[in-house]
Amino acid sequence: MSEKVMYIGESTVPKYLTVEDVIRRVEDTWRWYGEGTVVMPPKVTLDMSVLGVKGWVNSMPSYVQATDYAGIKWVGGFEDNPKRGMPYIRAKILLADPRNGDLRAVVSGDWISDMRTGAQPTIACKYLAASTHVVTIIGTGRQAYASLLCMSARLDIREVRLCDIRPAARERFMSLFPNAPFRMVECQSNEEACRGSDVIITVTNADAKLVEEPWVKRGALVLTMGSFTETSDDVVLKADRLIADHIGQSLHRGNIASMAHRGLVNEASFAAELPRIVAGTQVGREHADERITCQLVGMGAPDAAVAALLIEKMQTAGVEIPTFELT
Ligand SMILES: NC(=O)c1ccc[n+]([C@@H]2O[C@H](COP(=O)([O-])OP(=O)(O)OC[C@H]3O[C@@H](n4cnc5c(N)ncnc54)[C@H](O)[C@@H]3O)[C@@H](O)[C@H]2O)c1
């Protein structure tokens, strides 16, 4: 018995996928999840601190019926990687035949993971934002770059305010958008950046209260995407609506986890899950002046679905995808 497994390396991935492909595929996968044709148990986290490594690895299995693959995203965050010139987030995606378990593909997942993460705020804004004219981004690393790349392709943005504890990270970020059709402003304080913003995005590797509730104006949308605490409790507790991409995961990871552990938030605290809003079975924003806090903790199914799309596009283009045999 032998399995023929396709493999696709990191440099090949962006040659066959566009930012638009990823945004569309993430939104489709959320809709499929909301419609019940994606099976995706909550992710499991492997803590690497026993090794003295400041890092973790998530196992994120899923079956996406529309792609006909069962897969797993294996993704870790390693705090010392950037000092070594490596991305903080490292990801691989495995796709298997859902009927017999045969491995079909191994796909490098760094670009896919970054772009999938970047697509999330764009889609969240479509369903939850009253306006996207003024956007604040706290944390100007890789996920922030992917987020603004995706948002600038779709949304009407006039001003982007940037915060990072490392001025060099802010400057580098600014240099990545030399012809931005919106104003980019480096901010010295989070308060200055948040006050008056339509959308506030936190996407840091901090474990700190970076946004305070009085700084969030009426009608604003707060999107938290980092893996640990990023806002004060009140940004969550005093929001008119609390939404997540995946409620179960949000209680264990990201900004809300510590509040869940302290008994301040539970499943009943959430008004909706974003994929169900996308599927039309739950309601998103109802009033222009509602303050919505949404945790986008990240689901594995969209990454697997983007990897499947990559294979489909390469095959349609007649590209011969290299394979290896597992015998
Ligand atoms: N939700 C998702 O779907 C998803 C997906 C991938 C990664 N993540 C998470 O997103 C976060 C960012 O990942 P990344 O790949 O962009 O990392 P990165 O290292 O490229 O960037 C993180 C940035 O946050 C900045 N930062 C750290 N502490 C800060 C603070 N107190 N105030 C302001 N800025 C601060 C750093 O200086 C850095 O520039 C991580 O927590 C990661 O685990 C989430």
PDBQT file of the ligand as one rigid body, heavy atoms in Angstrom, charges set to zero:
ROOT
HETATM    1  N1  LIG A 401      -6.461  35.304  15.826  1.00  0.00    +0.000 N 
HETATM    2  C1  LIG A 401      -5.816  34.692  14.866  1.00  0.00    +0.000 C 
HETATM    3  O1  LIG A 401      -6.409  34.139  13.956  1.00  0.00    +0.000 OA
HETATM    4  C2  LIG A 401      -4.320  34.688  14.906  1.00  0.00    +0.000 A 
HETATM    5  C3  LIG A 401      -3.572  34.067  13.893  1.00  0.00    +0.000 A 
HETATM    6  C4  LIG A 401      -2.176  34.129  13.948  1.00  0.00    +0.000 A 
HETATM    7  C5  LIG A 401      -1.566  34.789  15.000  1.00  0.00    +0.000 A 
HETATM    8  N2  LIG A 401      -2.330  35.339  15.992  1.00  0.00    +0.000 N 
HETATM    9  C6  LIG A 401      -1.745  36.072  17.123  1.00  0.00    +0.000 C 
HETATM   10  O2  LIG A 401      -1.566  37.422  16.724  1.00  0.00    +0.000 OA
HETATM   11  C7  LIG A 401      -0.531  37.998  17.537  1.00  0.00    +0.000 C 
HETATM   12  C8  LIG A 401       0.474  38.724  16.652  1.00  0.00    +0.000 C 
HETATM   13  O3  LIG A 401       1.147  37.778  15.831  1.00  0.00    +0.000 OA
HETATM   14  P1  LIG A 401       2.210  38.288  14.733  1.00  0.00    +0.000 P 
HETATM   15  O4  LIG A 401       2.522  37.122  13.875  1.00  0.00    +0.000 OA
HETATM   16  O5  LIG A 401       1.721  39.534  14.097  1.00  0.00    +0.000 OA
HETATM   17  O6  LIG A 401       3.449  38.598  15.675  1.00  0.00    +0.000 OA
HETATM   18  P2  LIG A 401       4.629  39.668  15.397  1.00  0.00    +0.000 P 
HETATM   19  O7  LIG A 401       5.726  39.291  16.343  1.00  0.00    +0.000 OA
HETATM   20  O8  LIG A 401       4.930  39.760  13.960  1.00  0.00    +0.000 OA
HETATM   21  O9  LIG A 401       3.970  41.062  15.841  1.00  0.00    +0.000 OA
HETATM   22  C9  LIG A 401       3.524  41.336  17.133  1.00  0.00    +0.000 C 
HETATM   23  C10 LIG A 401       3.700  42.833  17.367  1.00  0.00    +0.000 C 
HETATM   24  O10 LIG A 401       3.079  43.169  18.614  1.00  0.00    +0.000 OA
HETATM   25  C11 LIG A 401       3.893  44.167  19.200  1.00  0.00    +0.000 C 
HETATM   26  N3  LIG A 401       3.618  44.272  20.624  1.00  0.00    +0.000 N 
HETATM   27  C12 LIG A 401       3.976  43.412  21.613  1.00  0.00    +0.000 A 
HETATM   28  N4  LIG A 401       3.558  43.877  22.804  1.00  0.00    +0.000 NA
HETATM   29  C13 LIG A 401       2.907  45.050  22.558  1.00  0.00    +0.000 A 
HETATM   30  C14 LIG A 401       2.253  45.999  23.382  1.00  0.00    +0.000 A 
HETATM   31  N5  LIG A 401       2.192  45.863  24.702  1.00  0.00    +0.000 N 
HETATM   32  N6  LIG A 401       1.703  47.090  22.798  1.00  0.00    +0.000 NA
HETATM   33  C15 LIG A 401       1.769  47.263  21.450  1.00  0.00    +0.000 A 
HETATM   34  N7  LIG A 401       2.401  46.383  20.620  1.00  0.00    +0.000 NA
HETATM   35  C16 LIG A 401       2.946  45.297  21.172  1.00  0.00    +0.000 A 
HETATM   36  C17 LIG A 401       5.307  43.706  18.916  1.00  0.00    +0.000 C 
HETATM   37  O11 LIG A 401       6.238  44.745  19.108  1.00  0.00    +0.000 OA
HETATM   38  C18 LIG A 401       5.179  43.242  17.479  1.00  0.00    +0.000 C 
HETATM   39  O12 LIG A 401       5.465  44.271  16.557  1.00  0.00    +0.000 OA
HETATM   40  C19 LIG A 401       0.030  36.856  18.362  1.00  0.00    +0.000 C 
HETATM   41  O13 LIG A 401      -0.573  36.828  19.640  1.00  0.00    +0.000 OA
HETATM   42  C20 LIG A 401      -0.385  35.616  17.577  1.00  0.00    +0.000 C 
HETATM   43  O14 LIG A 401      -0.444  34.473  18.374  1.00  0.00    +0.000 OA
HETATM   44  C21 LIG A 401      -3.681  35.315  15.949  1.00  0.00    +0.000 A 
ENDROOT
TORSDOF 0
